[in-house]
Amino acid sequence: MELQEQIKQIKRLLVEQGTPAENNIIDELSDILKTWETKDYPSAEVRYEAYYRDIQNLVNRTLKKQP
């Protein structure tokens, strides 16, 4: 799945998410951002791949939670 499509999915999920008690996507995104801010990457390519993988994993976990 392309990055642009993943971004669209995340936007849709954010709009559709229930109350904070029902869905913790904001908390998960915050955790991902904290990791990105503090982690050292050996190259831009490795950093990009890690970002992509983190977002892909979040999308997959979130989609699995949906009925």
C-alpha distance (Angstrom), angle and dihedral (degrees) to the residues before:
residue distance angle dihedral
M1 . . .
E2 3.79 . .
L3 3.79 121.6 .
Q4 3.82 92.0 -117.8
E5 3.80 90.4 54.6
Q6 3.80 90.4 49.3
I7 3.79 90.5 51.5
K8 3.80 89.6 51.8
Q9 3.80 90.1 50.4
I10 3.78 92.0 50.2
K11 3.80 91.3 49.5
R12 3.80 90.2 49.9
L13 3.80 91.6 47.9
L14 3.79 91.7 49.7
V15 3.80 90.9 52.3
E16 3.81 92.5 45.9
Q17 3.79 98.5 42.3
G18 3.76 119.4 116.3
T19 3.75 128.2 -132.6
P20 3.80 119.0 -42.5
A21 3.79 88.7 -99.8
E22 3.81 90.0 57.6
N23 3.79 98.9 44.3
N24 3.79 132.2 22.4
I25 3.81 100.0 -168.3
I26 3.81 91.5 125.1
D27 3.81 90.4 54.6
E28 3.79 90.9 48.1
L29 3.82 91.7 49.7
S30 3.81 90.1 48.7
D31 3.80 90.3 52.1
I32 3.80 91.0 49.5
L33 3.81 91.4 50.3
K34 3.81 91.6 49.7
T35 3.78 89.8 52.0
W36 3.80 91.8 49.5
E37 3.81 91.7 49.9
T38 3.79 95.1 51.8
K39 3.80 103.6 34.0
D40 3.78 121.8 93.8
Y41 3.78 116.4 -139.6
P42 3.81 122.5 -159.6
S43 3.81 92.6 -138.8
A44 3.79 143.1 1.2
E45 3.79 89.6 -105.7
V46 3.80 93.0 54.7
R47 3.82 89.6 46.9
Y48 3.81 92.0 50.9
E49 3.80 91.8 48.1
A50 3.81 91.1 50.1
Y51 3.82 91.5 49.0
Y52 3.79 90.8 49.1
R53 3.80 92.7 47.8
D54 3.82 92.7 48.1
I55 3.81 92.7 51.2
Q56 3.81 92.1 43.9
N57 3.81 90.3 52.1
L58 3.81 91.6 48.6
V59 3.80 91.9 50.1
N60 3.80 91.4 48.2
R61 3.82 93.5 48.4
T62 3.79 91.8 47.2
L63 3.78 94.2 48.1
K64 3.81 90.8 50.6
K65 3.82 89.5 56.5
Q66 3.80 92.6 57.0
P67 3.80 119.7 94.0
